[in-house]
Amino acid sequence: MPDDGLTRVFSALADPTRRDIVARLAVGDATVNELAAPYDVTVQAVSKHIRVLEDAGLVSRRRDAQRRPCHLEAEVLDLMTQWIERYRREAEARFSRLDAVLQQMDEQPVTDTPTKEAAS
C-alpha cells in the first residue's frame, strides 16, 4: 500500500465514526470530550480516531488555555476533491463520447441486414 497523503486520508475516512467526527468539526472546533459525547464509547476510543485523523492531516489540535480543541484542516479535503474531480471529468468525457457514438448510430439509416438463411 503506498504511503502517500491521499491514501492516508481515504483510509482515515473509511471509518464511519471518523467521517462523523470530520462532519462535526466542519461545523466548528471541538474538544475530544465534546466529540465523544454522542458516542457510546470511551473518550480514549475517540482519541484514537482523532489520532488517525491527525496522522492523515485532516485534524490538528492546538492549546487554548485549558482546552485542546480539534480543528478540521479543510484544505486536505480540497486535495481529495481535486483528485475526485479529475476522474469525474474523465468519466464524463467518456460518457460524452459514448453519447456521440450512440447518436450517430441512431441517425444512420437502417439497411436490410441479411438473415442467416440468406447469408448461407
FIDOMAR-74650 format. One record per residue: residue number from 1; residue in one letter; chain; x, y, z of N, C-alpha, C in turn. Coordinates in pm, whole numbers, plus 32768, in hexadecimal, padded with zeros to 4 digits. Each point is the difference from the previous one (the first is absolute). Example, Ala and Ser with C-alpha at 12.3 -4.5 7.8 and 13.67 -1.06 7.14 Angstrom:
! FIDOMAR-74650
nr	rest	kette	n_xx	n_yy	n_zz	ca_xx	ca_yy	ca_zz	c_xx	c_yy	c_zz
1	A	A	8527	7DC7	830C	7FA7	8077	8000	805A	8078	8000
2	S	A	7FDD	8069	7FB8	8052	8077	8006	7FB3	806D	8049
END
This chain:
! FIDOMAR-74650
nr	rest	kette	n_xx	n_yy	n_zz	ca_xx	ca_yy	ca_zz	c_xx	c_yy	c_zz
1	M	A	8056	7F8A	8000	7FAA	8076	8000	805A	807C	8000
2	P	A	7FED	8059	7FA1	8055	8077	7FFB	7FED	8057	807C
3	D	A	806C	803E	802B	7FF8	8057	8075	7FFE	8091	7FD1
4	D	A	7F90	8028	7FC6	7FF1	808B	7FD7	7F8C	803E	804C
5	G	A	7FFC	8083	7FFC	7F9B	8048	804D	7F71	7FDE	7FDA
6	L	A	7FE8	7FF1	7F7E	7F78	7FE4	7FD2	7FD2	7F77	8031
7	T	A	8059	7F9F	7FFF	7FDE	7F7A	8031	7FDE	8006	8095
8	R	A	804F	804A	804D	7FE5	800C	8090	7F7A	8044	8019
9	V	A	7FE0	8065	7FAF	7F81	8048	8012	7F8A	7FA4	7FE1
10	F	A	8005	7FBC	7F8E	7F91	7FA6	7FDD	7FF4	7F8F	8066
11	S	A	8071	7FCF	802E	8001	7F95	8063	7FC2	8031	8083
12	A	A	8024	8077	802A	7FC8	8038	807C	7F6A	8013	7FF4
13	L	A	7FD3	8029	7F8A	7F71	801B	7FEE	7FAF	7F82	7FE0
14	A	A	8043	7F8E	7FFC	7FB8	7F82	7FE7	7FA9	7FDA	8077
15	D	A	8020	8035	8074	7FB5	7FE0	8079	7F8D	8063	8013
16	P	A	7F86	7FCE	8017	7F8D	805B	800D	8009	805D	807A
17	T	A	803C	7FD3	806C	800E	8057	8075	805C	8075	7FDF
18	R	A	806D	7FE4	7FBA	805C	806C	7FDB	7FC0	8060	7F9D
19	R	A	7FB0	7FCC	7FA4	7FB8	8059	7FA4	7FA0	8059	804E
20	D	A	7FC0	7FC8	8065	7FA4	804D	8053	804B	806B	804F
21	I	A	8076	7FDF	8032	8051	8062	8049	8028	8072	7FA2
22	V	A	8026	7FDE	7F85	8024	8068	7F9E	7F87	8058	7FE4
23	A	A	7F8B	7FC3	7FF1	7F86	804F	7FE8	7FE5	805E	8076
24	R	A	8014	7FD0	8079	7FEB	8055	8076	8064	8073	8003
25	L	A	807E	7FE3	7FDF	8066	8068	8001	7FEE	8064	7F8E
26	A	A	7FB7	7FDA	7F99	7FE2	805E	7F94	7FA8	8072	8033
27	V	A	7FB5	7FE6	8069	7FAB	8066	803E	8053	805E	8056
28	G	A	8067	7FCC	8040	8056	8051	8056	805B	7FAA	8054
29	D	A	8065	803D	803A	805E	7FB9	8055	7FB8	7FC4	8078
30	A	A	8039	7F91	8033	7FC5	7FBD	8075	806D	7FB4	804A
31	T	A	7FEB	7FEE	8080	805D	7FB1	8050	7FE0	7F6C	7FED
32	V	A	805D	7FAC	802D	7FEA	7F6F	7FF8	7F84	7FD9	804F
33	N	A	7FEF	803B	8076	7F88	7FE1	8050	7F80	8027	7FB6
34	E	A	8001	8073	7FC0	7F8A	802B	7FB3	7FE8	7FA2	7F8B
35	L	A	806A	7FD4	7FC0	7FF2	7FA4	7F8F	7FD0	7F76	802D
36	A	A	8029	7FD7	8078	7FDB	7F7C	8033	7F71	7FF9	8034
37	A	A	7FC7	8073	8023	7F7C	8002	8041	7F93	7FB0	7FB8
38	P	A	7FF2	8009	7F7B	7F90	7FB8	7FC2	8016	7F69	7FF1
39	Y	A	8076	7FCF	8021	801F	7F73	7FE8	7FFB	7FAF	8081
40	D	A	7FE1	7F82	7FF1	7FFE	7FA4	8071	8087	7FB7	8007
41	V	A	806C	8050	7FFD	8088	7FCA	800B	804F	8059	805F
42	T	A	8075	7FD2	8026	8051	804F	805D	8040	8077	7FB9
43	V	A	8028	8060	8050	8048	8074	7FCB	8083	7FD1	7FC0
44	Q	A	803D	7F98	803B	807C	7FCA	7FC8	7FEB	7FC9	7F74
45	A	A	7F8E	7FC0	7FE8	7FE3	7FCA	7F7B	7FF2	8072	7F9B
46	V	A	7FBD	806B	8028	7FF2	8074	7FA8	8088	8041	7FE9
47	S	A	8053	8003	8068	8088	8036	7FF2	804F	7FB2	7F97
48	K	A	7FEF	7F7D	7FFD	8045	7FAE	7F9B	7FD0	8026	7F74
49	H	A	7F7F	8014	7FF2	7FCB	802A	7F7D	803B	8087	7FD8
50	I	A	8009	805A	805F	8036	8085	7FE3	8094	7FF6	7FDA
51	R	A	804A	7FA7	8041	808D	7FEC	7FDC	800F	7FD1	7F70
52	V	A	7FA8	7FA7	7FD5	8002	7FD1	7F75	7FE5	8076	7FA2
53	L	A	7F9E	8053	8023	7FE1	8076	7FAF	8074	8064	8000
54	E	A	8044	800C	8072	8076	8057	8007	8070	7FCB	7FA7
55	D	A	8019	7F7D	8007	806A	7FC3	7FAF	7FE6	8012	7F6B
56	A	A	7F80	8007	7FDA	7FDB	8014	7F74	8003	8093	7FDA
57	G	A	8013	8058	8063	8004	808F	7FE5	7F78	8043	7FFC
58	L	A	7F98	7FB7	8023	7F78	8036	7FFB	7FDE	8055	807B
59	V	A	8041	7FE4	806F	7FDF	8043	807E	8081	802D	8043
60	S	A	7FFA	8072	8040	8070	802F	8052	7FC8	8027	8088
61	R	A	8058	8004	8062	7FD7	802B	8086	8059	8075	802A
62	R	A	7FC6	805B	804A	804E	8070	8034	7FD9	8016	8091
63	R	A	8054	8044	8046	7FE3	801E	808C	7FBB	8087	8007
64	D	A	7F90	8004	8046	7FB3	807B	8014	7FE1	8008	8095
65	A	A	805B	803D	804A	7FF8	8003	8093	8000	7F70	8033
66	Q	A	7F96	7FD7	8042	7FF8	7F78	8035	7FC7	7F9C	7F9B
67	R	A	7FCF	8032	7F92	7FC2	7FA9	7F9B	8064	7FDA	7F95
68	R	A	7FE9	7F8F	7FC0	8050	7FD8	7F8B	7F9E	7FDC	7F90
69	P	A	7FC5	8066	7FC2	7F9B	7FE4	7F99	803D	7FC1	7F83
70	C	A	7FB1	7FAD	7FC1	8023	7FC5	7F7F	7FCD	805C	7F93
71	H	A	804C	8008	7F96	7FDF	805B	7F92	8008	7FB2	7F7D
72	L	A	7F9C	8010	7FAA	7FFF	7FBF	7F7D	805B	804C	7FA1
73	E	A	805B	7FBA	7FC0	8059	803B	7F9C	7FBD	7FEE	7F78
74	A	A	7FAA	805E	7FDE	7FA9	7FF5	7F8B	804D	7FF9	7F7D
75	E	A	8079	8037	7FFA	804A	7FFD	7F82	8022	7F71	7FD6
76	V	A	8007	7FA4	8060	8017	7F73	7FDD	7F86	7FCA	7FB5
77	L	A	7F89	802A	8029	7F87	7FD7	7FB9	8000	8039	7F72
78	D	A	8038	8077	7FEF	800B	803C	7F7B	8058	7FAA	7FA6
79	L	A	806C	7FC7	8036	8057	7FA8	7FB1	7FB4	7F84	7FD3
80	M	A	7FAF	7FC9	805B	7FAE	7F8C	7FDC	7F9D	8025	7F92
81	T	A	7FC2	8072	800F	7F9E	802D	7F9E	8040	8010	7F77
82	Q	A	8078	8039	7FFA	8047	8010	7F81	801C	7F79	7FC1
83	W	A	802A	7F9F	8052	801F	7F7B	7FCC	7F82	7FBE	7FC8
84	I	A	7F93	8008	804B	7F81	7FC6	7FD4	7FCC	8046	7F83
85	E	A	800A	8083	7FFF	7FCF	8051	7F8F	8048	7FDB	7F7E
86	R	A	8082	7FE6	8009	804C	7FD9	7F89	7FC5	7F83	7FC0
87	Y	A	7FE1	7F9C	8050	7FC9	7F83	7FCB	7F6E	8010	7FD8
88	R	A	7FB8	8059	8042	7F75	801A	7FD7	7FFE	803D	7F75
89	R	A	805B	8060	7FE7	8007	803E	7F7B	8024	7F9A	7F96
90	E	A	805D	7FA6	801E	8026	7F99	7FA0	7F8A	7FA4	7FE2
91	A	A	7FB6	7FDB	8067	7F8B	7FA9	7FEC	7F95	8048	7FAE
92	E	A	7FEB	8080	801B	7F9F	804D	7FB2	8029	8007	7F6E
93	A	A	8081	8011	7FE5	8031	8005	7F76	7FE6	7F7C	7FB9
94	R	A	8016	7F90	8046	7FE4	7F7D	7FC4	7F6B	7FF0	7FE2
95	F	A	7FAC	802A	805E	7F6F	7FF7	7FEB	7FD5	805A	7F8C
96	S	A	803C	8074	7FF2	7FDF	805A	7F91	8024	7FC0	7F7A
97	R	A	8076	7FC1	7FFC	8027	7FBB	7F84	7FA1	7F8E	7FE1
98	L	A	7FD7	7FB7	8065	7FA0	7F93	7FEC	7F7B	8037	7FCF
99	D	A	7FD2	806D	803C	7F84	803F	7FD3	8008	8027	7F6C
100	A	A	8075	8036	7FD6	8011	8029	7F75	7FF9	7F87	7FA3
101	V	A	803F	7F93	8027	7FFC	7F86	7FAE	7F72	7FCB	7FF7
102	L	A	7FB9	7FFC	806E	7F77	7FD0	8000	7FA5	805B	7FAC
103	Q	A	8019	8083	8008	7FB3	805E	7FB0	8017	7FE7	7F6B
104	Q	A	807E	7FE9	7FD9	801F	7FE2	7F73	7FBC	7F80	7FD4
105	M	A	7FFF	7F9D	8057	7FBE	7F80	7FDE	7F6B	8015	7FEA
106	D	A	7FC2	8055	8050	7F71	801C	7FF2	7FE3	8048	7F7D
107	E	A	8060	8054	7FD3	7FEA	8050	7F89	801B	7FB3	7F7F
108	Q	A	8049	7F92	8005	8020	7FB5	7F87	7F83	7FB4	7FD3
109	P	A	7FEA	8000	7F7B	7F8B	7FB7	7FCF	8013	7F6A	8014
110	V	A	7F92	7FBF	801C	8003	7F70	8013	7FFE	7FBF	7F76
111	T	A	805F	7FAC	7FE5	8005	7FB7	7F80	7FD0	7F73	8019
112	D	A	7FD7	7FC2	7F94	7FD5	7F75	800D	8078	7FAE	802C
113	T	A	7FEF	7FB8	8069	806B	7FA9	802E	7FDF	7F73	7FD7
114	P	A	8064	7FBB	7FCC	7FE4	7F78	7FD3	7FDE	7FA6	8075
115	T	A	7FA2	7FA9	7FE7	7FDC	7F9D	8067	8064	7F91	7FF7
116	K	A	7FFE	7FA8	8060	805B	7F8E	8001	7FED	7FAA	7F82
117	E	A	7F83	7FEF	7FDB	7FE2	7FAA	7F8E	8036	803E	7F80
118	A	A	7FF3	8083	7FEF	802D	8043	7F87	8097	8003	7FFA
119	A	A	8040	8005	8070	8093	8008	8003	803E	7F78	7FDF
120	S	A	7FB7	7F94	8011	8039	7F7A	7FE7	8009	7FDF	7F6F
END
